Amino acid sequence: MKTTALQAIARTLYVVAGMSMVLSCQNMPESNVAIAASPAAPKEATATTPAINESNPAPATAPITKPIPVDAASVLAKKEVPILCYHQIRDWRPTDSKTAQNYIVPVENFRNQIKALADSGYHTILPDQLYAYLTTGAALPSKPIMLTFDDTDLDQYTVALPEMNKYGFKGVFFVMTVSIGRPNYMTKAQIKDLADKGHSIGSHTWDHHNVKQYQGQDWVTQIEKPSKTLETITGKPINYFAYPFGLWNPQAIPHLKEKGMIAAFQLAGKRDPQDPLHTIRRIIVPGAWKPNTLNKVIRESF
Ligand SMILES: [Zn+2]
């Protein structure tokens, strides 16, 4: 079959992209990722939820290293905390596809989004605070929100962090360890600096393979060893995990627990009724969203 010029260009772009980056979230087909929860998505009951403390900021939460026994129903009954998921924070290039633009937030848009969150009174929280809230009902600050960053992209450190610092915001960085120190990815020193400055470091596997396909030794390669690497870098326990592509299945959860993950983060799918702590929901913030859109989707999705 004769190859059209368009196909040739597409193939070239694909090859270039493949050479320049390791497999990461933006490589997945658009149809497989839920960008944002549908407003019509079922919401769990909140009637019995203890109110989020509106007046007092939550006390600093001691690091949690062991799972706290809790029943799924009580976790599901609590009001969800909005969690945003970012990848690259940089201006779009002509070569960025429409799909890629969903994973790349232009600098000005990011700056405006973060400012709008601060102006709206949001307070960032970290996984230990969320975990304590979900398992023990520990208080959270008013208008809690979590900012998460996947895939180890360098601009999360050089561009996103200074914007967050303006408002005292803390982030959660889910690192895929294969990329540490590669061009355009964070270095060990930068990851340690984030941990030292009170941000949270979590695992996003070794090289971003789909958790649903793991067998045998994969659990060591993709989960156990990356945790050890990150613990060596940060000097802190690694207890939180983000699924590559947001993809998970119930069979994966016991393996994650066995490797020390006390909670895990997906994207906008429905939570597992048996294991809501290992299927915590997040929404990807597409690059085109203006603050008004972000604020609206936050209210409708959580
Ligand atoms: Zn990813």
py3Dmol code that shows the C-alpha trace and the ligand (Angstrom):
import py3Dmol

protein = """\
ATOM      1  CA  MET A   1       0.000   0.000   0.000  1.00  0.00           C
ATOM      2  CA  LYS A   2       1.251   3.431  -0.887  1.00  0.00           C
ATOM      3  CA  THR A   3       2.102   5.602   2.105  1.00  0.00           C
ATOM      4  CA  THR A   4       0.616   9.061   2.059  1.00  0.00           C
ATOM      5  CA  ALA A   5       2.670  12.094   2.993  1.00  0.00           C
ATOM      6  CA  LEU A   6       0.522  12.572   6.067  1.00  0.00           C
ATOM      7  CA  GLN A   7       1.161   9.023   7.241  1.00  0.00           C
ATOM      8  CA  ALA A   8       4.863   9.512   6.716  1.00  0.00           C
ATOM      9  CA  ILE A   9       4.852  12.701   8.769  1.00  0.00           C
ATOM     10  CA  ALA A  10       2.818  11.056  11.496  1.00  0.00           C
ATOM     11  CA  ARG A  11       5.224   8.132  11.597  1.00  0.00           C
ATOM     12  CA  THR A  12       8.216  10.447  11.775  1.00  0.00           C
ATOM     13  CA  LEU A  13       6.680  12.375  14.650  1.00  0.00           C
ATOM     14  CA  TYR A  14       5.885   9.123  16.418  1.00  0.00           C
ATOM     15  CA  VAL A  15       9.461   7.890  16.050  1.00  0.00           C
ATOM     16  CA  VAL A  16      10.900  11.209  17.195  1.00  0.00           C
ATOM     17  CA  ALA A  17       8.571  11.247  20.179  1.00  0.00           C
ATOM     18  CA  GLY A  18       9.490   7.677  21.011  1.00  0.00           C
ATOM     19  CA  MET A  19      13.173   8.440  20.944  1.00  0.00           C
ATOM     20  CA  SER A  20      12.929  11.565  23.011  1.00  0.00           C
ATOM     21  CA  MET A  21      10.859  10.330  25.902  1.00  0.00           C
ATOM     22  CA  VAL A  22      10.269   7.211  27.855  1.00  0.00           C
ATOM     23  CA  LEU A  23       6.777   5.849  27.883  1.00  0.00           C
ATOM     24  CA  SER A  24       4.654   8.223  29.870  1.00  0.00           C
ATOM     25  CA  CYS A  25       1.086   9.299  30.437  1.00  0.00           C
ATOM     26  CA  GLN A  26       0.811  11.414  27.342  1.00  0.00           C
ATOM     27  CA  ASN A  27       1.514   8.421  25.125  1.00  0.00           C
ATOM     28  CA  MET A  28      -1.747   6.736  25.914  1.00  0.00           C
ATOM     29  CA  PRO A  29      -4.631   6.856  23.473  1.00  0.00           C
ATOM     30  CA  GLU A  30      -7.071   9.581  24.365  1.00  0.00           C
ATOM     31  CA  SER A  31      -9.975   7.171  24.479  1.00  0.00           C
ATOM     32  CA  ASN A  32      -8.401   5.266  27.349  1.00  0.00           C
ATOM     33  CA  VAL A  33      -8.041   8.147  29.769  1.00  0.00           C
ATOM     34  CA  ALA A  34     -10.766   9.956  31.600  1.00  0.00           C
ATOM     35  CA  ILE A  35      -9.721  13.588  31.494  1.00  0.00           C
ATOM     36  CA  ALA A  36     -12.315  14.620  34.016  1.00  0.00           C
ATOM     37  CA  ALA A  37     -15.118  12.956  35.825  1.00  0.00           C
ATOM     38  CA  SER A  38     -18.454  13.393  34.188  1.00  0.00           C
ATOM     39  CA  PRO A  39     -20.647  15.657  36.295  1.00  0.00           C
ATOM     40  CA  ALA A  40     -23.181  12.844  36.060  1.00  0.00           C
ATOM     41  CA  ALA A  41     -20.776  10.343  37.649  1.00  0.00           C
ATOM     42  CA  PRO A  42     -22.296   8.738  40.717  1.00  0.00           C
ATOM     43  CA  LYS A  43     -21.304  10.361  43.948  1.00  0.00           C
ATOM     44  CA  GLU A  44     -21.143   8.582  47.243  1.00  0.00           C
ATOM     45  CA  ALA A  45     -23.332   9.615  50.128  1.00  0.00           C
ATOM     46  CA  THR A  46     -21.916  12.370  52.260  1.00  0.00           C
ATOM     47  CA  ALA A  47     -24.659  12.660  54.861  1.00  0.00           C
ATOM     48  CA  THR A  48     -22.720  10.865  57.584  1.00  0.00           C
ATOM     49  CA  THR A  49     -19.434  12.539  56.747  1.00  0.00           C
ATOM     50  CA  PRO A  50     -17.802  14.501  59.545  1.00  0.00           C
ATOM     51  CA  ALA A  51     -17.561  18.059  58.343  1.00  0.00           C
ATOM     52  CA  ILE A  52     -14.232  19.286  57.106  1.00  0.00           C
ATOM     53  CA  ASN A  53     -13.032  21.686  59.748  1.00  0.00           C
ATOM     54  CA  GLU A  54     -13.677  25.147  58.375  1.00  0.00           C
ATOM     55  CA  SER A  55     -12.086  27.201  61.108  1.00  0.00           C
ATOM     56  CA  ASN A  56      -8.922  25.523  62.309  1.00  0.00           C
ATOM     57  CA  PRO A  57      -6.100  24.480  60.075  1.00  0.00           C
ATOM     58  CA  ALA A  58      -5.261  20.825  60.498  1.00  0.00           C
ATOM     59  CA  PRO A  59      -2.356  20.095  62.799  1.00  0.00           C
ATOM     60  CA  ALA A  60       0.769  18.849  61.116  1.00  0.00           C
ATOM     61  CA  THR A  61       0.283  15.160  60.468  1.00  0.00           C
ATOM     62  CA  ALA A  62       2.983  12.825  61.654  1.00  0.00           C
ATOM     63  CA  PRO A  63       4.344  10.610  58.882  1.00  0.00           C
ATOM     64  CA  ILE A  64       2.180   7.534  58.496  1.00  0.00           C
ATOM     65  CA  THR A  65       4.075   4.385  57.670  1.00  0.00           C
ATOM     66  CA  LYS A  66       1.697   1.578  58.578  1.00  0.00           C
ATOM     67  CA  PRO A  67      -1.799   0.971  57.237  1.00  0.00           C
ATOM     68  CA  ILE A  68      -4.638   1.951  59.583  1.00  0.00           C
ATOM     69  CA  PRO A  69      -7.441  -0.628  59.593  1.00  0.00           C
ATOM     70  CA  VAL A  70     -10.619   0.922  58.252  1.00  0.00           C
ATOM     71  CA  ASP A  71     -13.798  -0.262  56.593  1.00  0.00           C
ATOM     72  CA  ALA A  72     -14.382   0.718  52.986  1.00  0.00           C
ATOM     73  CA  ALA A  73     -17.849   2.106  53.650  1.00  0.00           C
ATOM     74  CA  SER A  74     -16.561   4.737  56.058  1.00  0.00           C
ATOM     75  CA  VAL A  75     -13.953   5.863  53.505  1.00  0.00           C
ATOM     76  CA  LEU A  76     -16.551   6.056  50.744  1.00  0.00           C
ATOM     77  CA  ALA A  77     -18.909   8.025  52.991  1.00  0.00           C
ATOM     78  CA  LYS A  78     -16.439  10.864  53.460  1.00  0.00           C
ATOM     79  CA  LYS A  79     -16.557  13.842  51.161  1.00  0.00           C
ATOM     80  CA  GLU A  80     -13.899  13.492  48.464  1.00  0.00           C
ATOM     81  CA  VAL A  81     -11.026  15.955  48.465  1.00  0.00           C
ATOM     82  CA  PRO A  82     -10.373  17.412  44.990  1.00  0.00           C
ATOM     83  CA  ILE A  83      -7.123  16.089  43.551  1.00  0.00           C
ATOM     84  CA  LEU A  84      -5.609  17.539  40.393  1.00  0.00           C
ATOM     85  CA  CYS A  85      -3.120  15.718  38.177  1.00  0.00           C
ATOM     86  CA  TYR A  86      -0.538  17.573  36.115  1.00  0.00           C
ATOM     87  CA  HIS A  87       2.191  16.350  33.769  1.00  0.00           C
ATOM     88  CA  GLN A  88       4.234  18.882  31.778  1.00  0.00           C
ATOM     89  CA  ILE A  89       4.040  22.594  32.561  1.00  0.00           C
ATOM     90  CA  ARG A  90       5.334  24.331  29.438  1.00  0.00           C
ATOM     91  CA  ASP A  91       4.140  26.283  26.446  1.00  0.00           C
ATOM     92  CA  TRP A  92       2.762  24.270  23.542  1.00  0.00           C
ATOM     93  CA  ARG A  93       4.996  23.561  20.563  1.00  0.00           C
ATOM     94  CA  PRO A  94       3.783  23.230  16.970  1.00  0.00           C
ATOM     95  CA  THR A  95       4.527  19.501  17.173  1.00  0.00           C
ATOM     96  CA  ASP A  96       2.228  18.943  20.180  1.00  0.00           C
ATOM     97  CA  SER A  97      -0.872  17.023  19.125  1.00  0.00           C
ATOM     98  CA  LYS A  98      -4.331  17.833  20.471  1.00  0.00           C
ATOM     99  CA  THR A  99      -4.012  14.774  22.684  1.00  0.00           C
ATOM    100  CA  ALA A 100      -0.628  15.892  23.975  1.00  0.00           C
ATOM    101  CA  GLN A 101      -2.079  19.303  24.796  1.00  0.00           C
ATOM    102  CA  ASN A 102      -4.296  17.597  27.352  1.00  0.00           C
ATOM    103  CA  TYR A 103      -1.136  16.704  29.264  1.00  0.00           C
ATOM    104  CA  ILE A 104       0.788  19.944  28.758  1.00  0.00           C
ATOM    105  CA  VAL A 105      -0.362  23.027  30.654  1.00  0.00           C
ATOM    106  CA  PRO A 106       1.066  26.266  29.221  1.00  0.00           C
ATOM    107  CA  VAL A 107       2.970  28.282  31.826  1.00  0.00           C
ATOM    108  CA  GLU A 108       0.562  31.225  31.867  1.00  0.00           C
ATOM    109  CA  ASN A 109      -2.436  28.912  32.253  1.00  0.00           C
ATOM    110  CA  PHE A 110      -0.765  27.100  35.128  1.00  0.00           C
ATOM    111  CA  ARG A 111       0.166  30.374  36.797  1.00  0.00           C
ATOM    112  CA  ASN A 112      -3.436  31.580  36.524  1.00  0.00           C
ATOM    113  CA  GLN A 113      -4.848  28.265  37.748  1.00  0.00           C
ATOM    114  CA  ILE A 114      -2.660  28.210  40.854  1.00  0.00           C
ATOM    115  CA  LYS A 115      -3.399  31.869  41.603  1.00  0.00           C
ATOM    116  CA  ALA A 116      -7.127  31.208  41.215  1.00  0.00           C
ATOM    117  CA  LEU A 117      -6.961  28.283  43.632  1.00  0.00           C
ATOM    118  CA  ALA A 118      -5.199  30.490  46.181  1.00  0.00           C
ATOM    119  CA  ASP A 119      -7.614  33.369  45.599  1.00  0.00           C
ATOM    120  CA  SER A 120     -10.536  30.955  46.070  1.00  0.00           C
ATOM    121  CA  GLY A 121      -9.198  29.960  49.484  1.00  0.00           C
ATOM    122  CA  TYR A 122      -7.953  26.477  48.674  1.00  0.00           C
ATOM    123  CA  HIS A 123      -5.286  24.933  50.907  1.00  0.00           C
ATOM    124  CA  THR A 124      -3.066  22.187  49.548  1.00  0.00           C
ATOM    125  CA  ILE A 125      -2.823  18.972  51.522  1.00  0.00           C
ATOM    126  CA  LEU A 126      -0.468  16.007  51.257  1.00  0.00           C
ATOM    127  CA  PRO A 127      -1.171  12.260  51.131  1.00  0.00           C
ATOM    128  CA  ASP A 128      -0.530  11.692  54.853  1.00  0.00           C
ATOM    129  CA  GLN A 129      -3.197  14.295  55.669  1.00  0.00           C
ATOM    130  CA  LEU A 130      -5.638  12.769  53.191  1.00  0.00           C
ATOM    131  CA  TYR A 131      -4.954   9.293  54.538  1.00  0.00           C
ATOM    132  CA  ALA A 132      -5.492  10.415  58.140  1.00  0.00           C
ATOM    133  CA  TYR A 133      -8.729  12.152  57.135  1.00  0.00           C
ATOM    134  CA  LEU A 134     -10.047   9.109  55.263  1.00  0.00           C
ATOM    135  CA  THR A 135      -9.062   6.549  57.899  1.00  0.00           C
ATOM    136  CA  THR A 136      -9.486   8.409  61.193  1.00  0.00           C
ATOM    137  CA  GLY A 137     -11.560  11.472  60.333  1.00  0.00           C
ATOM    138  CA  ALA A 138      -8.621  13.766  61.151  1.00  0.00           C
ATOM    139  CA  ALA A 139      -9.371  17.414  60.413  1.00  0.00           C
ATOM    140  CA  LEU A 140      -8.303  19.042  57.169  1.00  0.00           C
ATOM    141  CA  PRO A 141      -7.819  22.726  56.473  1.00  0.00           C
ATOM    142  CA  SER A 142     -10.744  24.540  54.883  1.00  0.00           C
ATOM    143  CA  LYS A 143     -11.127  24.017  51.114  1.00  0.00           C
ATOM    144  CA  PRO A 144      -8.530  21.249  50.911  1.00  0.00           C
ATOM    145  CA  ILE A 145      -7.082  20.315  47.550  1.00  0.00           C
ATOM    146  CA  MET A 146      -4.208  18.112  46.432  1.00  0.00           C
ATOM    147  CA  LEU A 147      -1.889  18.991  43.553  1.00  0.00           C
ATOM    148  CA  THR A 148      -0.190  15.948  42.042  1.00  0.00           C
ATOM    149  CA  PHE A 149       2.478  15.799  39.349  1.00  0.00           C
ATOM    150  CA  ASP A 150       3.205  12.605  37.412  1.00  0.00           C
ATOM    151  CA  ASP A 151       6.102  11.385  35.288  1.00  0.00           C
ATOM    152  CA  THR A 152       9.108  13.273  36.799  1.00  0.00           C
ATOM    153  CA  ASP A 153       9.094  16.074  34.201  1.00  0.00           C
ATOM    154  CA  LEU A 154      11.778  18.700  34.897  1.00  0.00           C
ATOM    155  CA  ASP A 155       9.406  21.638  34.402  1.00  0.00           C
ATOM    156  CA  GLN A 156       7.466  20.520  37.464  1.00  0.00           C
ATOM    157  CA  TYR A 157      10.524  21.583  39.458  1.00  0.00           C
ATOM    158  CA  THR A 158      11.686  24.566  37.427  1.00  0.00           C
ATOM    159  CA  VAL A 159       8.289  26.063  36.470  1.00  0.00           C
ATOM    160  CA  ALA A 160       5.471  24.675  38.643  1.00  0.00           C
ATOM    161  CA  LEU A 161       7.304  24.795  41.961  1.00  0.00           C
ATOM    162  CA  PRO A 162       8.073  28.549  41.932  1.00  0.00           C
ATOM    163  CA  GLU A 163       4.395  29.265  41.198  1.00  0.00           C
ATOM    164  CA  MET A 164       3.294  27.053  44.081  1.00  0.00           C
ATOM    165  CA  ASN A 165       5.859  28.635  46.391  1.00  0.00           C
ATOM    166  CA  LYS A 166       4.186  32.024  45.913  1.00  0.00           C
ATOM    167  CA  TYR A 167       1.182  30.722  47.871  1.00  0.00           C
ATOM    168  CA  GLY A 168       2.861  28.244  50.218  1.00  0.00           C
ATOM    169  CA  PHE A 169       1.341  25.351  48.259  1.00  0.00           C
ATOM    170  CA  LYS A 170       2.808  21.861  48.589  1.00  0.00           C
ATOM    171  CA  GLY A 171       2.683  19.216  45.873  1.00  0.00           C
ATOM    172  CA  VAL A 172       2.826  15.470  45.453  1.00  0.00           C
ATOM    173  CA  PHE A 173       5.336  14.235  42.895  1.00  0.00           C
ATOM    174  CA  PHE A 174       4.824  10.721  41.521  1.00  0.00           C
ATOM    175  CA  VAL A 175       8.186   9.707  40.109  1.00  0.00           C
ATOM    176  CA  MET A 176       8.969   7.008  37.544  1.00  0.00           C
ATOM    177  CA  THR A 177      12.455   6.091  38.564  1.00  0.00           C
ATOM    178  CA  VAL A 178      13.803   5.115  35.121  1.00  0.00           C
ATOM    179  CA  SER A 179      13.670   8.758  34.084  1.00  0.00           C
ATOM    180  CA  ILE A 180      15.569  10.257  37.036  1.00  0.00           C
ATOM    181  CA  GLY A 181      18.518  12.304  35.777  1.00  0.00           C
ATOM    182  CA  ARG A 182      17.619  11.997  32.086  1.00  0.00           C
ATOM    183  CA  PRO A 183      17.401  15.144  29.967  1.00  0.00           C
ATOM    184  CA  ASN A 184      14.155  17.029  30.694  1.00  0.00           C
ATOM    185  CA  TYR A 185      13.497  14.986  33.822  1.00  0.00           C
ATOM    186  CA  MET A 186      14.268  15.733  37.448  1.00  0.00           C
ATOM    187  CA  THR A 187      17.533  14.746  39.043  1.00  0.00           C
ATOM    188  CA  LYS A 188      18.066  12.955  42.348  1.00  0.00           C
ATOM    189  CA  ALA A 189      19.082  16.267  43.934  1.00  0.00           C
ATOM    190  CA  GLN A 190      15.891  17.969  42.786  1.00  0.00           C
ATOM    191  CA  ILE A 191      13.727  15.123  44.081  1.00  0.00           C
ATOM    192  CA  LYS A 192      15.545  15.255  47.418  1.00  0.00           C
ATOM    193  CA  ASP A 193      15.073  19.018  47.524  1.00  0.00           C
ATOM    194  CA  LEU A 194      11.316  18.608  47.038  1.00  0.00           C
ATOM    195  CA  ALA A 195      11.161  16.090  49.880  1.00  0.00           C
ATOM    196  CA  ASP A 196      13.345  18.304  52.112  1.00  0.00           C
ATOM    197  CA  LYS A 197      11.039  21.280  51.506  1.00  0.00           C
ATOM    198  CA  GLY A 198       7.941  19.409  52.649  1.00  0.00           C
ATOM    199  CA  HIS A 199       6.542  18.191  49.365  1.00  0.00           C
ATOM    200  CA  SER A 200       5.594  14.541  49.030  1.00  0.00           C
ATOM    201  CA  ILE A 201       7.346  12.005  46.809  1.00  0.00           C
ATOM    202  CA  GLY A 202       5.400   8.976  45.635  1.00  0.00           C
ATOM    203  CA  SER A 203       6.030   6.122  43.237  1.00  0.00           C
ATOM    204  CA  HIS A 204       4.870   5.991  39.620  1.00  0.00           C
ATOM    205  CA  THR A 205       6.670   2.701  38.853  1.00  0.00           C
ATOM    206  CA  TRP A 206      10.050   2.147  37.261  1.00  0.00           C
ATOM    207  CA  ASP A 207       9.148   2.684  33.591  1.00  0.00           C
ATOM    208  CA  HIS A 208       5.427   3.364  33.440  1.00  0.00           C
ATOM    209  CA  HIS A 209       4.146  -0.044  32.415  1.00  0.00           C
ATOM    210  CA  ASN A 210       0.467  -0.801  32.976  1.00  0.00           C
ATOM    211  CA  VAL A 211      -0.055  -2.381  36.397  1.00  0.00           C
ATOM    212  CA  LYS A 212      -2.799  -4.649  35.030  1.00  0.00           C
ATOM    213  CA  GLN A 213      -0.181  -6.588  33.058  1.00  0.00           C
ATOM    214  CA  TYR A 214       2.295  -7.299  35.877  1.00  0.00           C
ATOM    215  CA  GLN A 215       3.329 -10.840  36.685  1.00  0.00           C
ATOM    216  CA  GLY A 216       5.844 -12.300  39.118  1.00  0.00           C
ATOM    217  CA  GLN A 217       9.067 -10.321  39.048  1.00  0.00           C
ATOM    218  CA  ASP A 218       7.323  -7.242  37.607  1.00  0.00           C
ATOM    219  CA  TRP A 219       6.132  -6.391  41.112  1.00  0.00           C
ATOM    220  CA  VAL A 220       9.728  -6.208  42.261  1.00  0.00           C
ATOM    221  CA  THR A 221      10.936  -4.255  39.218  1.00  0.00           C
ATOM    222  CA  GLN A 222       8.053  -1.815  39.031  1.00  0.00           C
ATOM    223  CA  ILE A 223       7.078  -1.366  42.691  1.00  0.00           C
ATOM    224  CA  GLU A 224       9.579  -2.718  45.224  1.00  0.00           C
ATOM    225  CA  LYS A 225      12.830  -1.455  43.692  1.00  0.00           C
ATOM    226  CA  PRO A 226      11.536   2.031  42.777  1.00  0.00           C
ATOM    227  CA  SER A 227      10.386   2.497  46.377  1.00  0.00           C
ATOM    228  CA  LYS A 228      13.861   1.598  47.629  1.00  0.00           C
ATOM    229  CA  THR A 229      15.417   4.002  45.127  1.00  0.00           C
ATOM    230  CA  LEU A 230      13.132   6.844  46.204  1.00  0.00           C
ATOM    231  CA  GLU A 231      13.610   6.071  49.893  1.00  0.00           C
ATOM    232  CA  THR A 232      17.376   6.229  49.405  1.00  0.00           C
ATOM    233  CA  ILE A 233      17.087   9.573  47.608  1.00  0.00           C
ATOM    234  CA  THR A 234      14.634  11.206  50.013  1.00  0.00           C
ATOM    235  CA  GLY A 235      15.411   9.451  53.289  1.00  0.00           C
ATOM    236  CA  LYS A 236      11.654   9.099  53.746  1.00  0.00           C
ATOM    237  CA  PRO A 237       9.245   6.176  53.408  1.00  0.00           C
ATOM    238  CA  ILE A 238       7.420   5.755  50.097  1.00  0.00           C
ATOM    239  CA  ASN A 239       3.841   4.792  50.889  1.00  0.00           C
ATOM    240  CA  TYR A 240       1.825   6.257  48.042  1.00  0.00           C
ATOM    241  CA  PHE A 241       1.485   5.164  44.445  1.00  0.00           C
ATOM    242  CA  ALA A 242      -0.022   6.551  41.256  1.00  0.00           C
ATOM    243  CA  TYR A 243      -1.126   4.060  38.586  1.00  0.00           C
ATOM    244  CA  PRO A 244       0.449   4.652  35.148  1.00  0.00           C
ATOM    245  CA  PHE A 245      -2.334   5.829  32.814  1.00  0.00           C
ATOM    246  CA  GLY A 246      -4.614   5.700  35.860  1.00  0.00           C
ATOM    247  CA  LEU A 247      -5.184   2.016  35.042  1.00  0.00           C
ATOM    248  CA  TRP A 248      -5.738  -0.512  37.835  1.00  0.00           C
ATOM    249  CA  ASN A 249      -7.586  -3.706  38.623  1.00  0.00           C
ATOM    250  CA  PRO A 250      -8.604  -5.285  41.936  1.00  0.00           C
ATOM    251  CA  GLN A 251      -5.967  -8.011  41.524  1.00  0.00           C
ATOM    252  CA  ALA A 252      -3.179  -5.415  41.694  1.00  0.00           C
ATOM    253  CA  ILE A 253      -4.204  -3.986  45.036  1.00  0.00           C
ATOM    254  CA  PRO A 254      -2.966  -6.825  47.329  1.00  0.00           C
ATOM    255  CA  HIS A 255       0.429  -6.619  45.586  1.00  0.00           C
ATOM    256  CA  LEU A 256       0.627  -2.874  46.194  1.00  0.00           C
ATOM    257  CA  LYS A 257      -0.294  -3.347  49.851  1.00  0.00           C
ATOM    258  CA  GLU A 258       2.332  -6.052  50.228  1.00  0.00           C
ATOM    259  CA  LYS A 259       4.937  -3.634  48.844  1.00  0.00           C
ATOM    260  CA  GLY A 260       4.024  -0.994  51.407  1.00  0.00           C
ATOM    261  CA  MET A 261       1.607   1.220  49.489  1.00  0.00           C
ATOM    262  CA  ILE A 262      -1.036   2.328  51.999  1.00  0.00           C
ATOM    263  CA  ALA A 263      -2.976   4.251  49.359  1.00  0.00           C
ATOM    264  CA  ALA A 264      -2.929   4.563  45.571  1.00  0.00           C
ATOM    265  CA  PHE A 265      -4.187   7.144  43.116  1.00  0.00           C
ATOM    266  CA  GLN A 266      -5.973   6.499  39.829  1.00  0.00           C
ATOM    267  CA  LEU A 267      -7.578   9.028  37.491  1.00  0.00           C
ATOM    268  CA  ALA A 268     -11.267   9.855  37.279  1.00  0.00           C
ATOM    269  CA  GLY A 269     -12.739   6.327  37.240  1.00  0.00           C
ATOM    270  CA  LYS A 270     -15.121   5.019  39.873  1.00  0.00           C
ATOM    271  CA  ARG A 271     -13.501   3.953  43.126  1.00  0.00           C
ATOM    272  CA  ASP A 272     -13.282   0.255  44.039  1.00  0.00           C
ATOM    273  CA  PRO A 273     -16.099  -0.406  46.544  1.00  0.00           C
ATOM    274  CA  GLN A 274     -13.823  -2.795  48.486  1.00  0.00           C
ATOM    275  CA  ASP A 275     -10.641  -0.723  48.309  1.00  0.00           C
ATOM    276  CA  PRO A 276     -11.332   2.987  47.962  1.00  0.00           C
ATOM    277  CA  LEU A 277      -7.988   3.849  49.568  1.00  0.00           C
ATOM    278  CA  HIS A 278      -6.182   2.211  46.652  1.00  0.00           C
ATOM    279  CA  THR A 279      -8.374   3.797  43.994  1.00  0.00           C
ATOM    280  CA  ILE A 280      -8.415   7.449  45.065  1.00  0.00           C
ATOM    281  CA  ARG A 281      -9.721   9.662  42.260  1.00  0.00           C
ATOM    282  CA  ARG A 282      -7.892  12.502  40.512  1.00  0.00           C
ATOM    283  CA  ILE A 283      -8.683  14.620  37.483  1.00  0.00           C
ATOM    284  CA  ILE A 284      -6.173  15.577  34.815  1.00  0.00           C
ATOM    285  CA  VAL A 285      -6.140  19.313  34.184  1.00  0.00           C
ATOM    286  CA  PRO A 286      -6.005  19.779  30.391  1.00  0.00           C
ATOM    287  CA  GLY A 287      -3.712  22.519  29.159  1.00  0.00           C
ATOM    288  CA  ALA A 288      -6.478  24.679  27.730  1.00  0.00           C
ATOM    289  CA  TRP A 289      -8.483  25.087  30.926  1.00  0.00           C
ATOM    290  CA  LYS A 290      -8.876  28.599  32.232  1.00  0.00           C
ATOM    291  CA  PRO A 291      -9.372  29.128  35.986  1.00  0.00           C
ATOM    292  CA  ASN A 292     -13.166  29.361  35.650  1.00  0.00           C
ATOM    293  CA  THR A 293     -13.338  25.964  33.973  1.00  0.00           C
ATOM    294  CA  LEU A 294     -11.019  24.462  36.574  1.00  0.00           C
ATOM    295  CA  ASN A 295     -13.063  25.819  39.467  1.00  0.00           C
ATOM    296  CA  LYS A 296     -16.295  24.533  37.924  1.00  0.00           C
ATOM    297  CA  VAL A 297     -14.932  21.051  37.237  1.00  0.00           C
ATOM    298  CA  ILE A 298     -13.470  20.800  40.746  1.00  0.00           C
ATOM    299  CA  ARG A 299     -16.905  21.503  42.208  1.00  0.00           C
ATOM    300  CA  GLU A 300     -18.650  19.040  39.892  1.00  0.00           C
ATOM    301  CA  SER A 301     -16.147  16.192  40.004  1.00  0.00           C
ATOM    302  CA  PHE A 302     -15.577  15.750  43.738  1.00  0.00           C
TER     303      PHE A 302
END
"""
ligand_1 = """\
1
ZN
Zn 2.260 8.804 34.149
"""
view = py3Dmol.view(width=600, height=400)
view.addModel(protein, "pdb")
view.setStyle({"model": 0}, {"cartoon": {"style": "trace"}})
view.addModel(ligand_1, "xyz")
view.setStyle({"model": 1}, {"stick": {}})
view.zoomTo()
view.show()
